[in-house]
Amino acid sequence: MKTIPRGITELTEHIKQLCGTKHAAWAKTFELTFSDTIKNTLVEDEHGIFVLTGDIPAMWQRDSTAQVRPYLIAAQHDPASAAIIKKVLARQFFNMNLDPYANAFNQTANNKGHQTDHTEMSPWIWERKYEIDSLCYPINLAYLYWKNVGDTSIFNQEFVEATHRAVETIQTEQNHEQSAYTFERFIDRPEDTLINNGRGGDIKVTGMSWCGFRPSDDACVYNYSIPENMFAHEILLQLTQIYRKVLHDLAFADKCEQIAQEIKAGIGRYGKMKSKSGKDIYAFEVDGLGHQLFMDDANVPNLISMPYLGSIQLDDPIYQNTKAASLSKENKYYYTGKYASGIGSPHTPAGYIWPIALAVQGLTDNDQVHKEKILNTLTKTTAGTNMMHEGFDPNAPENFTRPWFSWANMMFCELVLDYFGLRIKR
């Protein structure tokens, strides 16, 4: 797509005015990145709008949500902006109906992607790493679209079929033993495959839902991801609202609510641990058998992102303890350097910080001074490209991964909008 909707153009001009000369660098990067998603990542066809993730020719369910989520602010007043999000949602639920276990899709049945993986691949699927967030993100976007635009026509038959498949999958994976899903990739990188003949590590039934891979697309160490399950709890409650208030299917609404309660109870019983200072914090992953892992990864959902995703209140004391631990050396993926400090990922070189994590850090902070500092850091570490990257060396920002990463671009934009009080209705 090339035509930029009026609402997005007007919002861009408004941000440039708000930035003024003091934040001219923000304005320059915002203008480039906010329009880039429209200009270069959206491909419309009979199934809706296919969203390229950037420099990989595939559509991730997670990334594509984040890539258009900031446009909800323009969509509040502009039908053309709303229409783009609506068509992205159509494609997301088309994808979900193809396979609820897949995380990334091809535009057509072209057999591209990881077709040699040992799992139930199809020509439509780029990659079939099961991550709960691949189900959560589109549902969350549909809910937010409804709240911001007021349009219920998105809750059509394809939405109903897809969300039933999503909930069935989440429920099935509450007892992974009854699941047929396996995944193996026979290459040297162990993070790209599941152990135990593709079934993952040993677990105990906890009420939480099993997750094969993190939102980084790296395999979980322990297969109950706490951030993924917290996100699942939130979207199940959102589905409960949709099915009660709009679709009037009380039985399915009750089912969603029941599973949400089971997941919440599992998190409460198994998902907490003590920090090194003895404070209550959330674990990153657990197995229900007594093993708990604390870390935080730059990809969302992560532990620091939970208020941003609506899964917990920002002032929750356990969340605040968790965020403090995540933004410290207690998290082995928290890095500091000459130009920046922040969370990285085992998915990228050791020591590299992710702009996505910096943006989320700002989006979960009420202090304008902190937000301003993060935005200044983000604009000063683009290596002169005025684009966000996947990760960068905080001692030498000219060293970075992925020159075109649309998800990161739009997280920067959302933080700029948030700084100026322009927020998505929940």
N, C-alpha and C positions, 0 to 999 in steps of 0.2 A: 504494500500500500504506500502511496505517496502523499495523498491529500490529508492534511492535518486538520482535524475538526476545529471549528471556531472556538469552542470552549477550552481546548488545550492551548491554542494560540493566545487567547486572552489571559489564561492563567499564567502562561510563560511571561507575558508582558507585565502582568501584575507582580510576579516574583522579581523581575528585573528592577522594577521601580522600588520595591521594598528593600532590595539589596543595596541600591544606590552605589555611591562610590566607595563606601566603607567595605562592602562585600562584593566588589566587582568580580572577584575570582569565582565566587559562588555562582553569580549570575551567568558568567561565561560557560561554566561547566554545566549548570542547570539547563541552559538553552540548548546546548548540544545534546546532552544525554536524554532530556525529557522528550525530545522529538525523535531521537534515534530509534526507539522502539516502534513508532509509527512508520517511519521511513524505511526501515531496513529489516524488521523481523516478522512482519505480519503478511501472511499469504492467504487470501480468501479463496475458498472453493465451495463445493456443494455441502460440505460438512461443517461449515462455519469459518473461523479464522484459525489457521495453523500458525503457531508462534515459534520461530526459530530461537534457540537459546543464545545465539550469538555466533561464535566461530565453530560451532558444531551443528550440522544440518539436521537437527532433530528437535522435537518438542517435549520438554519435561513438564509433567503435570504441576510440579512444585514451582519451577522457575517461571512458567508462563503465567501463573497467578500473580507472582511478585512483579512480573514485568508490566502488568496492566493495572495492578491494584491502586497506584497513585492516581490513575485517571478517574477513579471513583469521585474524586473531589470535583473535577470538571463535569462529570456525569450528573452531579446533583442539579445542575442547571442547564446542561446541554445535551439534547437528545442524540446528536451525532457521536459524542463521546460515549454515551451510554450504549449506543448501537454496537460499537466496537467491542466493548466488554461482553455484551450479550452474545455476540458471535464467537468470541473466545470461549465462553461458557458452553456454547453448543458443541464446539469441537472437543472440549475437555470431557464432556459427558459421553460423546461419541467414543472417545478413546477409552473411557472407563468401562463402557459396555463391551469393547473389544476384549479387554482383559484387565480385571481389577488388580492383578498382581504386577503389572508392568509399570515402570517408572518413566519411560521415554518412548516416543512413538515416531514413526515415519509419516510423512504427509500422505503417501499412497502406499499400496501394498507392493513396495519395491525391493524388499529383501535386504535393505541396507541395515547397518548396525552390527550387532554382535550375534550373528546368526549361528555361530558355532558353539555358543554356550549350551551347556547341558541343562535344559529346562524346556518348558513347552512354548517354544518360540513360534512366531507367525510372521509372514512378510510385512505386516503392519508395525511390528514392534522393533524399535531400535535397541532396547535393553529391558530385561525383565527382572531387575533387582527389586524385591518387595520391600517397600518402605511405607509405613502407615501414612506418612504425610502426602504421598501421591493420591490417596483417597481424601485426606483432610482438606488440602488446599483448594481444590475446586468447589467443594461443599461450602467452605468458608467464604470463598469469593461470591458464590451464589447468594448466600445469606447477606453479605455486605451489600451486594448489588440491590437486593430487595430493600434493605434498610435505607440505602442512600438514594435510590431511584424510585422506589415504590412500584416497580413493575413486577407483577407475579406471573407473567406469561412464560418466564423461564422455567417455571415448575411444570413442565410438560411431561409427556409420556416417556421421553428419553431420560429426563431427569429422574423420574420415578423408578424406571428400570435400573438406571445406573446407581442410584442411592440404595436401592434394595440390594444390589450386588455388593456395594461397598460395606453395608452393615452386615450382610451375611459373611463377608470375608473377615471383617474385624471380629465377629462372633466366633467363626470357625477357628481363628488363630488365638482365641482365649484358651484353647486346648490344642496346641500344635500337633499333638499325636494324631488327631483326626484329619489333619491337612494333607493334601497330596502335593503341596508345593515343595520343590527342591531346586537348588541352583548350584551349579559348579562351572567354573571357568578355569581351564587348565593352562595357566601361565605362571610366571615367576612371582607375581605380586600377590601375596596371601590375602590382602584386603579385598580382593576382587572375587573371592569365592567363599562358600560356606563349608565348614568342616563337617565331619560325620556323614559322608556321602551326600552332601548338599542339604542336610537338614538342620545344621547349626548345632550349637552346644546343648548340653543337658539343661533342662529347666524343670520347674515345678509349676503346676497350675496355680495361679495367684488371683485370677479375676482380671488381670491385665491382658493385653493382646500382644502376641509375639510379633517381633519385627526382625527381618533378616538383615537389613542394611540401614545405615545412618543416612541422613539427608546429604552427606558428602558422597554417597554411593559407595562408601567403604563398609565392609562387613562389621556388624556389631560384635563386641567381645562377649557380652552377655545379652541375651535376646529379648529382654524387656527394657526397651528404651523409655526412660522416664519422660523426657520432653515429648516424644512421639505419643505416648499414652496420655499425657496431659492435653495435648492437642486433640487427640481422638475424643477424649471426654468432652471437650468444648464443642466440637462439631456435632457430636451426638445430641447434645442439648440444643444446638441450633436446628438440627433436623427435627427434634421434638417440637419446637415452635412452628416450623414450616408445616409439618404434617398435621398439627392441631389447628392452627389458625388459617391456613391457606388450603391445604389439600383435604382436610377433615377426615383423615384416616387415623382415628384414635388408637386403633390396635397397633399400628406400626409406630406411632408416636410413643406409646407406652413401651414398646420393645426397645426403641432407641434410648429412652430414659433409663430403663432397667440396665442395659449394658453399660451406660455411662456411670451409673451408680456402682456397678461391679468393678469397673476400671478404677474409679475414684477410691474405692475401699482397698483395692490392691496397691495403689500408689501409697495410700496412707499406712498400710501395714508393712510393705516391703521397700518402698522407694525413698526412705529417708536414712540418713546416716549422720555421723558427727564429723565436723571439720577438725583440723589439727588443733584448733583452739578450743574444741569441745562444744561448739555451737551446732544446733540442728541445721542441716542443709539437705537438699535433694541430691540423690545420686544421679549419675548420668545413665548408667545401665546396671541392671541387676538380673539374677537368674532365679530368684525365689528360693534358692538352696543355701543362701547365706553369703554368696559372693556379691560384692558391690564395687562399682568402679566410679571414682570421682575424676572428672575432667570436664572440659567443655570444648566443643568444636565450633568453628566459625559458621558452619552451615546452619540454617534455620529449618526446623525448630531445634534450638539448643536451649540450655538452661536459662541463659540471660534473656531469651526472647519471649518467655511465657506471658508477661503482661502485654507485650506488643501483639501477641496472637489472641489475647483475651482469656487465657487459660488460668490466670491468677491475678489477684490485685497487686498493684505496684508496691503498696505499703505492707504487704504480707511479710512478717518478720523472718520466716524461713526463707522466703524468696530473697530478701535483702541479704541475709547471711550467705545464701548460695551465690548471689551475684558478686559479693565481695570476695568470696573464695575463687570464683571463676576469673576475676580480674586481679589475680595474684599468682605468685609462683606455686601456690598449691595446685593450680591447673598447669600441667606440664606443657600445654599448648598456648600459654600466655607468654608473649615475648615482648622485650623492650629493646629499643635501639635509639640511635641519635635523633631520628626524625619522628618516631611514633612508638606507641606501646599499644598492644591489643592482642586479640585472640587469633591464632592461626589454626592449622589443621594438619593431621597426618597425610592428608590428600595432596599437600603441596610441600615444597622444601622446608626443612626445619628452619625455624626462625622467621619465616614469612608471615606477615600480618594480613588479614583479609579486610578490605573495605566494608564488606557486608557486616562483619562483626562490629566494626567501629560504628556503622550506621545504627545497628540495633542497640548498641551501648547508649547512643544518644537518644534513641526513641524510647528507652526505658529509664530516662532521667528527667526529672522536672526542673533541673537547674539550667537556666538559659546560658550561663557562663560555660558550663560543661559542654552543652550542645555546640556553642560557638567554637570552642576549642577543637572539638572533633571535626566540625565542618572545615575549619582552617587546615587541619591535618590532612583531611581527605583531598582538598584542592591543591595542597602543596606537594603531594606524593604521587601525582599522576605521571611523572616523568615528562611533563610538557605536552601530554596527549589530551588533557582535559576530559579524559574518560576514566572510569573506574576499571580496575583489573580484578583478577581473582585473588591473587596474593602478591605482596611486594616485600622486598628486603627493607626493613626499617632503618638500616644503616646505609643503604644505597638504593633508593626507590626506582632508579632506572633499571634495576633487575626485578622483573615481575613475570607472572604467569598470565596467560590469556589476554591478548590485546583488546579483545572485544567480548565483554561479558555483560550481557544486558541486565541480568538480575542485579548485579552490583550497581550498575548505572541507576536503576530505578530505586534502589534502597537509598542511595545518596539523595535522589530527588525527593523521596518521601521524608527524609530528615529535614531538608530545606523547607518543605511545606509545613512540617510540624513546628519548626523553629518560629515560623511566622503565624502560628496558630491556625493553620489550615489543616483540618484533620478529618478523617473518615468517620462517619457516624456508625455507631455500633448498634 
